[in-house]
Amino acid sequence: MKRLFITFIIANFSFLFLKSQQVPLYSIYLFNNFLLNPGITGSVDYFPIRLTIRQQWVGIKDAPSTQVLSAHYLLTNQNIGVGGFIFNDKFGPISETGLQANCAYHLPLEGINSKLGIGLAFKAFQFKFDKSNAVLIDADDATVDKGITTKFVPDADFGAYLYNEKLNVGLSATQIIQMKLNVSDSSLGKNQLIRHYYLFGGYKIPVSETLEVEPSLLIKGTFRTPWQIDINTRVIYNNQFWGGLSYRTSKDLIIMLGVKYQKFYVGYAFDYTFSSLNNYSKGSHEVLVGFNVFEGKQKGSTLL
């Protein structure tokens, strides 16, 4: 059989890699939208540290899993924000581990009492394709390469973010460079990272002195794959507790809960899918924990 079966695996992997999830999927981005748009870097007057852990499609072996540690800060000149995150993302035989550095300039728009953040991010990560996960027809076939292919990948993101105390609108693009990746010595193993776009908007509506409702919308996708829309509603009580629902057009319903105690944050999201994956998966879980350094020294938003 030699390389016949492994070539079949790589050919299917190439198609799936191009058509499926290339970037991490998040459900609690309402709590840490900094991960989606570098223009958000430094948009608050404290130093938010966030750890996000996501396990997707529980019950399916080698389903996507993501871990991200992020932070950002507005420098003393009140115009330039800096920050970044380290991340690990794994999906089947593919994994990416690396870091990203962000910088943003915040332009005051006095006429509309808002600010516009323009941000750029540079990232570098190790892309790894572990062929040892392939299941061979002949387990003793020594001619099949079952090694690990790795590649150092540089990339960049861009984002713009318009915001004030009630309104926030963001537009961003990730994987701008669109690097080509060769995962084997076969032309079937040549893949390319593709550019992803995000359009996000939300508005906080005061209901009472202690209650706010925040509807929001996220449109995301590429020009090679179907686009998705997240329709969200979040209720915030006393700036300490919040709960929300989201519907994703990929047939997912997301339940979100969060609590703030002093400078600490904890958030949780559960994704339930109505697609055919429901026959195999027990849903997806996402947990976020955070701490706001320097919070309270200046007047500003405390729930981002």
Protein Blocks (a to p, Z undefined) as FASTA:
>chain_A
ZZmmmmmmmmmmmmmmmmmcfbdcdfklmmommlmomklgopacbdcdddddddehihia
hiacddddddddddfkopaccddddddddehjbccdddddddddddddfknopadddddd
dddddddddfklpccfblmlmkbccbdcdddddddddddddddfkbccddddehklopac
dfbfbfklpccddddddddddddddfblmbccdddddddddfkbccdddddddddehhla
ccdddddfklpacddddddehjaccdddddddfbfklmmpgbjadddddddehihjagcd
fbZZ
